[in-house]
Amino acid sequence: MNLFDVYPLYNVTPVSARGIVVTDDKGQEYLDFYGGHAVISIGHSHPHYVKRLKDQLDKIGFYSNAVQNPLQVELATKLGQLSHCEDYNLFLCNSGAEANENALKMASFHTGKSRVIAFKNGFHGRTSAAVAVTDNEKINAPLNKQQKVTILPLNDIKSFKIEIGKGDVCGVIIEAIQGVGGLDEPSTQFYQKIAQLSKQNNAVLIADEVQSGFGRSGAFFGFQHHNIEPDIISIAKGMGNGFPVGGILIHESIKASYGLLGTTFGGNHLACVATMAVLEVLEKENLLENATQLGLYFSKKAAEIPQVKRVKGRGLMLGLEFDFEVAELRKKLIYEQYLFTGGAKDKHVLRILPALNITKEHIDIFFNALKKVL
């Protein structure tokens, strides 16, 4: 049997990793400024994370949600405290797509309506409803296109007001910083206005924090830069530092009932411990502040490079925009300078998504390497 060939692959085979250093099967070391799509939030093989998982595995790794699991309660409490989202309830699943799928489903359950508003260049996953609200024609099958979705320009209040006013919208889904799309952001005015209009028109506001959450933007959640309160917050990627974890935070004004949502693997013992370990490291090592400060330092260093048109994003969720497509630049960085970086739907943007505990020295190494290949 062969693998279903859907991924164009770089000719690199990692076999071990620690911190932001990834080592391949030939012994070559690479610095990881991409974290596997922003998944590695506290560094590869962080000792506290590894110990927590090993210790839990010696006890119990999995049982279903048909029994008590105190680790879920412990996680919900800790997450509420660190994120300042105590007015929400936690539902755990396995991925960002599943998180958004459940968020959209809850919006429809809660309102009794079915149309969703999403935004141009947004990315929310590859499952049924999640991919339907994703602005990418190539990954939407005819089955997905049956969903009732309206995709609007970001920061266009006039268009939004017209569509939300039609009265049939169950949910509005938005990223605080567009990851795959290319690091564009809603303005504070726009985010606050759509929050207000969603509430007035009985639509659920879903903050997709799958990539920007867990401190990556410098705030625990990206929407917190804009002083708004979503109805549902979707989370995944960096919350498990590589262990598959996802979830939604559902405002307590939205009531639960038995059977409303469900999952086989979500919230298992190992997933809870992986997420707890991430939260503990974020707190102990003050990584939100580190993300903020190093984001500023990164922008300062980028200003020294004439080819960089602008820096996009916040904290350590960043993009460098050039006036040329960056595919060849990424190849040079990985094969000549041994640095992992990312691309975006906007082919002129180089995405930078390192672990939140990198240092100024790491950023200096990155920019020295970038200068060599430009």
C-alpha positions, 0 to 999 in steps of 0.5 A: 500500500502507498500513501495517498499523495496529497502533500508536497514534501520537502526532502527532510526527515526529522528524527528528533527535536528539542527546543526549536532545534530539529535534527534529521536522519543525517544528523543535520540540525535545523532551527524551527521558526514554523512549529509545524503550523504553530503547533509547537508552542513551548518548544519540542520535547520540553522536559516538563511536558515530556514528564507530565505525559510519561507520568500520565501514561504510566497511570491511564492514557484513555477512557471514554467520556462515559466516566468521570475524568477529573483531569478535564475539570482541572484543565477547565479551571486552569484554562479559565484562570489563565485566559480570563474566560471564567464565564465560559464552559469547555468542550474538548475535541481533537483538532481545530477543524473539529472545534470549528465544526462544533462551534458552527453546530452550536450556533445553529442549535442555539439560534435555530438558523443555518446561514453563516457569515465568514470572511475573505481569506479565512481558513477554518478547517477541512471538515464539512461545515468548517471547510464550507466557511473557508475561503478556498474554492479548491478544497470545497467539494460539491458536498460542502458547498450545500452549506449556507455561507456568505463570505464577505471582505474583511473590515467591510462594515457596510457589507456585513451590516446588510447581510446580518440584517437579513435575519437568517444568520446563525453564526459569524466566524472570524480569526483575530489574525488570519493564519493561512490567509496571510496574517491580515487582521480585523480592525478593532472598530470592525471586530467591535461592530460585528460583535455588536451587530451579531448580538442585535441580530441573534447570531453567535459570534465565533472567535476562531483562535485555533492558531492565534490562541494560547498566547501566540499573539501576545495576549492569551487570545487574539480577540482580547486585543480588541476588547470584545466578548465572543459567544464561542471560542475555538482552540487547538494547535498550540494547546497540546504542543503536538498532542492532538487536542482541540476544543471550544469555550462556550459562553455560559449563556448558551446552555448544554444538554445531554447528547448535544455534542460528543466525541470519542477521543476528545478530552482523554487523559493524555490530551488533558495532561498535555494541555495542562503542561502547556498552560503550566509552562506558559505561566511559569516561563511568562511566555505571553510577555515573551511573545509580545517583546520578541514580536517587537524585536522581530519587527525592529530587525525586519525594518533593517531589510529593504526587501521586506515590504511590511511585517504582518501579525502580532506577537509570534504570529508573524508574516514578512511580506515581499514583492515576490512570491516566497516559495523559492526563498523558503527552499533556500532557507531550509536547504541552505540555511537550515531554517523551517518557515511557512507559506500562506495563501498570499504567496508573497508572505513568509510565515513565522510561527516559532515556539513562544520561548525562543530568544533574541539570539534565535531571531538574530540567527534568522535574520542573518540567514535571511540576508544571506539568501535574499 
